[in-house]
Amino acid sequence: MEWKPSQPLLECGLKFDFPPVGAGEGQVRLTDAALELMPEHGRTLTYSYRDIAQVQAQDYQVILNVQGGELRLFHLGRLYSDFVRILIFQRNELILTDLLMQEKVRRAGIAAVCTKLVDGQAIELNNCELRLCDTALLIIPEYAEPIRLPLSYITGVSEEGHSLTIKSEAGDYRLRKMGREFIPFSELLSQAMNELMAKAQGLLRELAPAAGANVIQLAASLMREGRAAKRGELDKIDPIIWKSLELQLDSAGIKQEYEFLSSATSSKQQCIGFKRELVAQAGTEYIWFLIPIPERNLIAMEASSGPDSGRATYFFTIAPRSAFTKLKPQDLAGQVDSLLTEINRCMLAINFRREPIYLAEERLLQPKYQKYWQAVNRIPELQMLRERFAGRVFHREPEQWQQDVKDLLKFNLTTADDKKVWVKSDLDTPEEISEETENGG
């Protein structure tokens, strides 16, 4: 790859304070790739925007959380506001890249003033850029980190004057001061949401051609954007939907695994999701399931894009191992419900990638895995899944897979340490199945 020099964006004088090197004066430069601090007498300190864990800007000083501690920058003069704006913009662009969302942007550059609504209180995010993607709305504040709001999370949109209020499972937001963009944006948002629902309905109609229109519409509302819907909820609409989804497991080559895992539990809380054009090549159909095994304090997850794709079964603990035996059945059932929802949200948030779930902390620091570092640090659902990850079982031979699953189930009940993960000898390595192979690519 040809080396390209970084492009300077802003440079100014300042004072700084950083415990490892002390206090001093110098110059600071923002480029398209990094922040460069050049003390008057000392070595230049360079931090890529990925190296900066947090930015705090207040009282005309900027505090950066970097390796080594807090780097405090002050006395930036009249360029303070420009410095903060450019720093946060460059860092936000990298965060958006690292959050694993490689999807088409329909419209960008829409200026708005945004307010987050939490428990009746208003949190001002002030000036923001709105970007509408195929499956999400991006809210990018000038002075805060970006927010990704999946369209499938949106439960309602209301207009009042020139203000748009969006209600969602991930929080509520009010958008205003969009000027002439207000009506076009509102129409584009509605169109994108309708297309997402129409896509889910069309896919279900292919899978369950005998189901009526009303049944398809109700089921699609539970399965939009590839969500795994609970068997009980689909059966309430019409049992034909679940039966049709089970038939697809067979054509995807994971029906035997589904039946084996289901036989290990009396639970009827299985979930199945289905999506097209996910992370593999266009036109690929991608199916996945979740099976709670509360008797063993586990939820199993399997995904496939076809019988020839490389696969592994993932397991997550429902409750901390030390607390599992003390849980009442009703409390355990509540935790199963909650975890099923969180796994759904996490898989949507990371675009159904699995590597960021199981990679050890030290591996995330390697250059090839840096793209996952931001996701792990910024997606609460992913952090939770990493904490609950109990192990994975590769598919080599059916008998081998079944025996390994039995070993993992036993391991989870006999191990008290929540940090321990089941591993099958030295064959179970992160490199054994590549991300592309496992995703069907």
C-alpha positions as CSV (number, residue, x, y, z in Angstrom):
1,M,0.0,0.0,0.0
2,E,1.4,3.4,-1.0
3,W,2.2,5.7,2.0
4,K,0.3,8.9,2.0
5,P,1.4,11.9,4.2
6,S,-1.2,13.2,6.7
7,Q,-2.9,16.4,5.8
8,P,-2.7,19.2,8.4
9,L,-6.1,20.7,9.4
10,L,-5.3,23.1,12.2
11,E,-2.2,24.2,14.3
12,C,-2.0,26.5,17.2
13,G,0.0,27.3,20.3
14,L,-1.0,26.0,23.8
15,K,0.0,25.0,27.2
16,F,-0.4,21.3,28.4
17,D,-0.1,19.1,31.4
18,F,0.5,15.4,31.2
19,P,1.7,13.3,34.2
20,P,4.2,11.2,32.3
21,V,6.1,14.2,30.9
22,G,4.9,17.1,33.1
23,A,3.6,20.6,32.2
24,G,4.8,22.9,29.4
25,E,4.1,24.9,26.4
26,G,4.3,24.1,22.7
27,Q,2.2,23.6,19.5
28,V,-0.6,21.2,18.8
29,R,-1.5,20.1,15.3
30,L,-4.6,18.3,14.1
31,T,-4.2,16.2,10.9
32,D,-6.6,14.0,9.1
33,A,-5.1,11.0,10.9
34,A,-3.9,12.1,14.4
35,L,-3.3,14.8,17.0
36,E,0.4,15.8,17.3
37,L,1.6,17.6,20.5
38,M,5.0,19.3,20.0
39,P,6.5,20.6,23.3
40,E,9.0,23.5,23.1
41,H,11.6,21.3,24.6
42,G,10.8,17.6,24.3
43,R,9.7,14.9,22.0
44,T,6.6,15.1,19.9
45,L,3.6,13.0,21.2
46,T,1.4,11.7,18.4
47,Y,-2.1,10.1,19.1
48,S,-4.3,8.7,16.4
49,Y,-7.9,9.5,17.0
50,R,-8.4,5.8,17.8
51,D,-5.9,6.2,20.7
52,I,-8.1,8.8,22.4
53,A,-10.6,7.0,24.6
54,Q,-12.5,10.1,25.7
55,V,-12.7,13.9,24.9
56,Q,-13.9,16.4,27.5
57,A,-14.1,20.1,26.5
58,Q,-15.1,22.7,29.0
59,D,-13.9,26.0,30.5
60,Y,-11.6,26.5,27.5
61,Q,-9.6,23.4,28.1
62,V,-9.6,20.0,26.5
63,I,-9.0,16.8,28.5
64,L,-8.0,13.7,26.5
65,N,-8.0,10.2,28.0
66,V,-5.0,8.5,26.4
67,Q,-2.6,5.8,27.4
68,G,-0.6,7.1,30.3
69,G,-3.4,9.2,31.8
70,E,-5.2,12.5,31.2
71,L,-3.6,14.9,28.7
72,R,-4.9,18.4,29.5
73,L,-4.7,21.1,26.8
74,F,-5.4,24.8,27.6
75,H,-4.6,28.4,26.5
76,L,-5.5,27.6,22.9
77,G,-6.6,31.1,22.4
78,R,-9.2,32.1,19.7
79,L,-8.8,28.8,18.0
80,Y,-10.2,26.8,20.9
81,S,-13.7,26.3,19.4
82,D,-12.3,25.3,16.0
83,F,-9.8,23.0,17.6
84,V,-12.6,21.2,19.6
85,R,-14.9,21.0,16.6
86,I,-12.3,19.5,14.3
87,L,-10.9,17.1,16.9
88,I,-14.4,15.7,17.7
89,F,-15.3,15.6,14.0
90,Q,-12.2,13.6,13.0
91,R,-12.6,11.3,16.0
92,N,-16.3,10.7,15.3
93,E,-15.7,9.8,11.6
94,L,-13.3,7.1,12.8
95,I,-15.8,5.9,15.4
96,L,-18.4,5.5,12.7
97,T,-16.0,3.5,10.6
98,D,-15.1,1.3,13.6
99,L,-18.6,0.7,14.7
100,L,-18.9,-2.0,12.0
101,M,-21.6,-0.4,10.0
102,Q,-20.7,-0.7,6.3
103,E,-24.1,0.4,4.9
104,K,-25.2,2.8,2.3
105,V,-25.8,6.5,3.2
106,R,-29.0,7.8,1.6
107,R,-28.6,11.4,2.7
108,A,-25.9,13.2,4.7
109,G,-25.1,16.7,5.7
110,I,-28.5,17.6,7.2
111,A,-28.0,20.2,9.9
112,A,-30.3,20.1,13.0
113,V,-30.4,20.9,16.6
114,C,-31.0,17.7,18.7
115,T,-32.3,17.1,22.1
116,K,-32.2,13.7,23.9
117,L,-35.3,13.0,26.0
118,V,-34.7,10.9,29.1
119,D,-37.3,10.3,31.8
120,G,-39.0,13.6,31.1
121,Q,-35.7,15.5,31.1
122,A,-34.1,17.2,28.1
123,I,-30.4,16.7,27.4
124,E,-29.2,19.2,24.8
125,L,-26.9,17.8,22.1
126,N,-27.1,21.2,20.3
127,N,-25.9,21.4,16.7
128,C,-25.8,18.0,14.9
129,E,-25.4,16.5,11.5
130,L,-28.0,13.9,10.5
131,R,-27.2,11.0,8.1
132,L,-29.9,8.7,7.0
133,C,-28.6,5.2,6.1
134,D,-30.5,2.2,4.8
135,T,-31.1,0.7,8.3
136,A,-30.2,3.5,10.7
137,L,-30.3,7.2,11.5
138,L,-26.9,8.7,12.5
139,I,-27.0,11.7,14.8
140,I,-23.5,13.3,14.9
141,P,-23.2,16.2,17.4
142,E,-20.5,18.8,17.0
143,Y,-19.3,18.3,20.5
144,A,-20.2,14.8,21.5
145,E,-19.9,11.2,20.2
146,P,-22.1,10.0,17.3
147,I,-25.4,8.1,18.0
148,R,-26.6,5.3,15.8
149,L,-30.3,4.8,16.0
150,P,-31.5,1.6,14.1
151,L,-34.7,2.2,12.2
152,S,-36.1,-1.0,13.5
153,Y,-35.9,0.5,17.0
154,I,-38.1,3.4,16.1
155,T,-41.6,3.0,17.6
156,G,-43.1,6.3,16.6
157,V,-42.4,9.6,14.8
158,S,-44.5,12.8,15.5
159,E,-44.4,16.3,14.0
160,E,-45.1,19.4,15.9
161,G,-44.6,22.6,14.0
162,H,-41.0,22.4,12.7
163,S,-40.0,19.8,15.3
164,L,-39.7,16.1,14.8
165,T,-39.9,13.7,17.8
166,I,-38.6,10.2,17.4
167,K,-39.5,7.6,19.9
168,S,-37.4,4.4,20.0
169,E,-36.3,1.5,22.1
170,A,-32.9,3.1,22.4
171,G,-34.2,6.5,23.6
172,D,-36.2,9.4,22.4
173,Y,-34.9,12.4,20.4
174,R,-36.3,15.7,19.3
175,L,-34.9,17.3,16.0
176,R,-35.5,20.9,15.1
177,K,-34.1,23.9,13.2
178,M,-33.7,21.9,10.0
179,G,-34.9,24.7,7.8
180,R,-35.9,23.7,4.3
181,E,-34.6,20.2,5.0
182,F,-37.4,19.5,7.5
183,I,-40.0,18.1,5.1
184,P,-37.6,16.2,2.8
185,F,-35.9,14.6,5.8
186,S,-39.2,13.6,7.4
187,E,-40.3,12.1,4.1
188,L,-37.0,10.2,3.6
189,L,-37.1,8.8,7.1
190,S,-40.7,7.6,6.6
191,Q,-39.7,6.1,3.2
192,A,-36.7,4.2,4.7
193,M,-38.8,2.8,7.6
194,N,-41.5,1.7,5.2
195,E,-39.0,0.0,2.9
196,L,-37.5,-1.9,5.9
197,M,-40.9,-3.1,6.8
198,A,-41.8,-4.0,3.2
199,K,-38.6,-6.0,2.9
200,A,-39.4,-8.0,6.0
201,Q,-42.9,-8.6,4.8
202,G,-41.7,-9.7,1.4
203,L,-39.2,-12.1,2.8
204,L,-41.7,-13.6,5.1
205,R,-44.2,-14.0,2.3
206,E,-41.6,-16.1,0.5
207,L,-41.0,-18.2,3.5
208,A,-44.7,-18.7,4.5
209,P,-46.7,-18.4,1.3
210,A,-49.8,-19.9,2.9
211,A,-50.0,-17.2,5.6
212,G,-52.5,-14.4,5.2
213,A,-51.6,-10.7,4.7
214,N,-52.5,-9.7,8.2
215,V,-50.4,-12.6,9.7
216,I,-47.4,-11.5,7.5
217,Q,-47.7,-7.9,8.6
218,L,-47.8,-8.7,12.3
219,A,-45.0,-11.2,12.1
220,A,-42.8,-8.8,10.1
221,S,-43.1,-6.2,12.8
222,L,-41.3,-8.6,15.1
223,M,-38.6,-9.7,12.6
224,R,-37.6,-6.5,10.8
225,E,-33.9,-6.0,10.1
226,G,-33.2,-9.6,10.9
227,R,-34.3,-9.8,14.5
228,A,-34.8,-13.2,15.9
229,A,-38.4,-13.5,17.0
230,K,-39.6,-15.6,19.9
231,R,-41.5,-18.8,19.1
232,G,-44.3,-17.9,21.6
233,E,-44.9,-14.5,20.0
234,L,-45.0,-15.9,16.5
235,D,-47.3,-18.7,17.5
236,K,-49.8,-16.2,19.0
237,I,-50.0,-14.7,15.5
238,D,-50.1,-18.0,13.6
239,P,-48.1,-21.2,14.1
240,I,-47.5,-21.5,10.4
241,I,-44.8,-18.8,10.6
242,W,-42.7,-20.7,13.0
243,K,-43.1,-24.0,11.1
244,S,-42.0,-22.2,7.9
245,L,-38.9,-20.8,9.6
246,E,-38.0,-24.3,10.9
247,L,-38.1,-25.6,7.3
248,Q,-35.5,-22.9,6.4
249,L,-33.2,-24.2,9.1
250,D,-33.0,-27.5,7.2
251,S,-32.1,-25.8,3.9
252,A,-29.4,-23.7,5.7
253,G,-27.9,-26.9,7.1
254,I,-28.5,-26.2,10.8
255,K,-31.7,-28.1,11.5
256,Q,-29.9,-31.0,13.2
257,E,-28.1,-28.5,15.5
258,Y,-31.4,-26.8,16.3
259,E,-33.1,-30.1,17.2
260,F,-30.2,-31.3,19.3
261,L,-30.0,-28.1,21.3
262,S,-33.8,-27.9,21.7
263,S,-33.7,-31.5,23.1
264,A,-31.4,-30.3,25.8
265,T,-34.0,-28.1,27.4
266,S,-37.7,-28.0,28.3
267,S,-37.8,-24.3,27.4
268,K,-40.0,-23.2,24.5
269,Q,-38.4,-19.8,24.2
270,Q,-36.5,-20.5,21.0
271,C,-36.0,-17.6,18.6
272,I,-35.3,-17.5,14.8
273,G,-34.3,-14.6,12.6
274,F,-33.8,-14.3,8.9
275,K,-32.2,-11.6,6.8
276,R,-31.0,-11.1,3.2
277,E,-27.9,-9.2,2.1
278,L,-26.4,-9.0,5.5
279,V,-22.6,-9.1,5.7
280,A,-21.9,-11.5,2.9
281,Q,-22.3,-11.2,-0.8
282,A,-25.5,-9.5,-2.1
283,G,-28.4,-11.9,-2.4
284,T,-27.2,-14.1,0.4
285,E,-29.9,-15.3,2.8
286,Y,-28.8,-15.5,6.4
287,I,-30.6,-17.3,9.1
288,W,-29.9,-17.5,12.9
289,F,-31.4,-18.9,16.0
290,L,-31.2,-18.5,19.8
291,I,-32.0,-21.4,22.1
292,P,-32.2,-20.8,25.9
293,I,-31.0,-23.8,28.0
294,P,-31.9,-22.4,31.4
295,E,-31.2,-25.8,33.1
296,R,-27.5,-25.3,32.2
297,N,-27.5,-21.5,32.6
298,L,-26.8,-20.9,28.9
299,I,-28.2,-19.5,25.7
300,A,-27.0,-21.0,22.4
301,M,-26.6,-19.0,19.2
302,E,-26.1,-20.4,15.7
303,A,-26.0,-18.6,12.4
304,S,-25.6,-19.7,8.8
305,S,-25.7,-18.5,5.3
306,G,-25.9,-22.0,3.8
307,P,-24.9,-25.6,4.3
308,D,-21.4,-24.9,2.9
309,S,-20.5,-21.9,5.1
310,G,-18.1,-22.3,8.0
311,R,-19.9,-22.2,11.3
312,A,-19.6,-22.3,15.1
313,T,-22.2,-22.4,17.9
314,Y,-21.8,-19.7,20.5
315,F,-22.9,-20.0,24.2
316,F,-23.6,-17.2,26.7
317,T,-24.3,-17.5,30.4
318,I,-27.7,-16.3,31.5
319,A,-26.7,-15.4,35.1
320,P,-23.4,-15.2,36.9
321,R,-22.3,-18.7,37.7
322,S,-22.0,-18.0,41.4
323,A,-25.6,-16.8,41.6
324,F,-27.2,-19.3,39.3
325,T,-28.1,-22.0,41.9
326,K,-29.7,-19.3,44.1
327,L,-32.1,-18.0,41.4
328,K,-35.8,-18.7,41.6
329,P,-37.4,-20.0,38.4
330,Q,-39.3,-16.8,37.8
331,D,-36.2,-14.7,38.2
332,L,-34.3,-17.0,35.8
333,A,-37.1,-16.7,33.2
334,G,-36.9,-12.9,33.5
335,Q,-33.2,-13.0,32.9
336,V,-33.6,-15.2,29.9
337,D,-36.1,-12.8,28.4
338,S,-33.8,-9.9,29.0
339,L,-30.7,-11.6,27.5
340,L,-32.6,-12.7,24.4
341,T,-33.5,-9.0,23.8
342,E,-29.9,-7.9,24.5
343,I,-28.4,-10.5,22.1
344,N,-30.8,-9.3,19.4
345,R,-29.8,-5.7,19.9
346,C,-26.1,-6.5,20.0
347,M,-26.1,-8.5,16.8
348,L,-27.9,-5.7,15.0
349,A,-25.4,-3.2,16.5
350,I,-22.4,-5.1,15.3
351,N,-23.9,-6.1,11.9
352,F,-23.9,-9.7,13.0
353,R,-20.2,-10.0,13.3
354,R,-19.0,-12.6,15.8
355,E,-15.3,-11.9,16.2
356,P,-15.8,-8.9,18.5
357,I,-17.7,-11.2,20.8
358,Y,-15.0,-13.8,21.5
359,L,-11.6,-12.1,20.8
360,A,-9.5,-11.7,24.0
361,E,-8.6,-8.2,25.2
362,E,-4.9,-8.6,24.1
363,R,-5.9,-9.6,20.6
364,L,-8.1,-6.5,20.2
365,L,-4.9,-4.4,20.5
366,Q,-3.4,-6.1,17.4
367,P,-3.6,-3.9,14.2
368,K,-5.8,-6.4,12.3
369,Y,-8.4,-6.2,15.0
370,Q,-8.3,-2.5,15.8
371,K,-11.6,-2.1,13.9
372,Y,-13.3,-3.9,16.7
373,W,-11.8,-1.8,19.5
374,Q,-14.2,1.1,19.3
375,A,-17.2,-1.3,19.0
376,V,-16.2,-3.2,22.1
377,N,-15.7,0.1,24.1
378,R,-18.8,1.8,22.9
379,I,-21.6,-0.7,22.5
380,P,-23.0,-1.7,25.9
381,E,-24.7,-4.8,24.5
382,L,-21.4,-6.0,23.1
383,Q,-19.6,-5.5,26.4
384,M,-22.4,-7.5,28.1
385,L,-22.1,-10.4,25.6
386,R,-18.3,-10.5,26.0
387,E,-18.8,-10.8,29.7
388,R,-21.4,-13.6,29.3
389,F,-19.4,-15.5,26.6
390,A,-19.0,-19.1,27.7
391,G,-17.4,-20.6,24.7
392,R,-18.0,-21.7,21.1
393,V,-18.1,-25.1,19.4
394,F,-16.8,-25.5,15.8
395,H,-18.5,-27.7,13.3
396,R,-16.1,-30.4,12.0
397,E,-18.2,-33.6,12.3
398,P,-21.7,-34.1,13.7
399,E,-20.6,-36.5,16.4
400,Q,-17.7,-34.3,17.4
401,W,-20.0,-31.2,17.6
402,Q,-22.5,-33.0,19.8
403,Q,-19.8,-34.3,22.2
404,D,-18.2,-30.8,22.4
405,V,-21.6,-29.3,23.2
406,K,-22.2,-31.8,26.0
407,D,-18.7,-31.0,27.3
408,L,-19.4,-27.3,27.3
409,L,-22.8,-27.7,29.0
410,K,-21.1,-29.8,31.8
411,F,-18.2,-27.3,32.0
412,N,-20.6,-24.4,32.6
413,L,-22.3,-26.0,35.6
414,T,-19.1,-27.2,37.2
415,T,-17.1,-24.0,36.8
416,A,-17.6,-21.2,39.3
417,D,-15.3,-18.6,37.7
418,D,-17.3,-16.3,35.4
419,K,-14.2,-15.4,33.5
420,K,-13.4,-18.9,32.4
421,V,-14.4,-19.9,28.8
422,W,-14.7,-23.4,27.5
423,V,-11.9,-24.3,25.1
424,K,-11.4,-27.6,23.2
425,S,-7.7,-28.1,23.6
426,D,-5.3,-26.2,21.3
427,L,-7.4,-26.7,18.2
428,D,-9.9,-24.0,19.3
429,T,-8.1,-20.9,18.1
430,P,-9.5,-17.6,16.9
431,E,-7.8,-18.1,13.5
432,E,-9.3,-21.5,12.8
433,I,-12.4,-20.0,11.2
434,S,-12.0,-16.6,9.6
435,E,-14.7,-13.9,9.9
436,E,-15.4,-14.1,6.2
437,T,-15.8,-17.9,6.2
438,E,-18.0,-17.9,9.3
439,N,-20.2,-15.2,7.7
440,G,-20.5,-17.2,4.6
441,G,-18.1,-15.1,2.5
